[in-house]
Amino acid sequence: MSITISEVMTRDVTVIKPDDNVQQAAKMMADWNVGVLPVCEGKRLVGIVTDRDIAVRAIPAGKAPADIRAAEIMSGGVYWCFEDQTVGEALQHMGDAQIRRIPVVNRNMELVGIVSLGDLATRATRPAWKTRWRKSRRRPNRYDRDRTAASRNAMRRARADVERVFLNRSRACARASPAWCADSRCCAACAR
């Protein structure tokens, strides 16, 4: 069974209105420690403002940040995904568009959350790993036999979590390559 976006997305999303000014948007980004704010009219997603939009579109305009509306600098052609889509579909969509964060909407086109590559790397699991990662066939030594079953299971979960992060990071790369880098355990395209 595939994992859906609603299982890994961040639901508590701070939004701004198109009439809010850039100074308010920058303050909200600093307060919440985020780099992106969805722009909504009511619950309907109309755009997105990133920290880069502020730096590239608002600052060179030469106006005071309090005089520039979010609607003037927001990115209008927003890529989004539905909350019932699978993680794989969202990763494919993000890779094709070369984006790191994607707003999540329901079937009524209302904003319900946002998902980032970090969310996917830390919260998503893939049952296909069992086919990609081989288990070691070595015989247990005395140290292994002395461990309790609980500590062995905890170590297995920790090892799986680390492998999951590296696998998702390489899968999320838009230029994912089957050639793996031995040093960084990342795909060859990311290692450059």
Residue pairs with C-beta under 8 A, 6 or more apart in sequence:
2 86
2 87
2 88
3 86
3 87
3 124
3 125
3 126
4 83
4 84
4 85
4 86
4 87
5 81
5 82
5 83
5 84
5 85
5 86
5 87
5 90
5 104
5 113
5 115
6 83
6 84
6 104
6 112
6 113
7 123
7 124
8 87
8 115
8 119
8 120
8 123
8 124
9 83
9 104
9 112
9 113
9 114
9 115
9 119
10 113
10 114
10 115
10 116
10 119
11 112
11 113
13 38
13 103
13 111
13 113
13 114
14 28
14 32
14 34
14 37
15 37
15 38
15 39
15 40
15 111
16 24
16 25
16 28
16 37
16 38
16 39
16 40
16 49
16 70
17 39
17 40
17 41
17 70
18 39
18 41
18 46
18 47
18 69
18 70
18 71
18 74
19 69
19 70
19 71
20 69
20 70
21 65
21 66
21 67
21 68
21 69
21 70
22 54
22 58
22 65
22 66
22 68
22 69
22 70
22 73
23 64
23 65
23 66
24 70
25 37
25 49
25 54
25 70
26 51
26 54
26 65
28 34
28 37
29 35
29 36
29 37
29 51
35 50
35 51
35 52
35 101
36 48
36 49
36 50
36 51
36 101
36 114
37 48
37 49
37 50
37 70
38 45
38 47
38 48
38 103
38 111
38 114
39 45
39 46
39 47
39 48
39 49
39 70
39 71
39 74
40 46
40 111
43 110
43 111
44 109
44 110
44 111
45 78
45 80
45 103
45 105
45 109
45 110
45 111
46 74
46 76
46 78
47 70
47 71
47 74
47 75
47 76
47 78
48 74
48 75
48 78
48 103
49 70
49 73
49 74
49 75
50 75
53 73
53 74
53 75
54 65
54 73
57 72
57 73
58 65
58 68
58 72
58 73
61 68
78 103
79 93
79 94
79 97
79 99
79 102
80 102
80 103
80 104
80 105
81 89
81 90
81 93
81 102
81 103
81 104
81 105
81 115
82 104
82 105
82 106
82 107
83 104
83 105
83 106
83 112
83 113
84 107
87 120
87 124
90 102
90 115
90 120
91 120
91 171
91 172
93 102
94 100
94 102
94 117
94 172
94 174
95 172
95 173
95 174
95 176
96 174
98 174
100 116
100 117
101 114
101 115
101 116
101 117
102 114
102 115
102 116
103 111
103 113
103 114
104 111
104 112
104 113
104 114
104 115
105 111
105 112
106 112
117 168
117 169
117 172
120 168
120 172
121 164
121 165
121 168
121 169
121 172
122 165
124 164
124 168
125 164
126 164
126 167
126 168
129 160
129 163
129 164
129 167
132 167
133 163
144 152
166 185
166 186
169 186
169 190
170 176
170 180
170 185
170 186
170 187
170 190
173 186
173 187
173 189
173 190
175 187
175 189
175 190
176 187
176 189
177 187
177 188
177 189
178 187
179 187
179 188
180 186
180 187
180 188
181 187
181 188
181 190
181 191
183 191
184 190
184 191
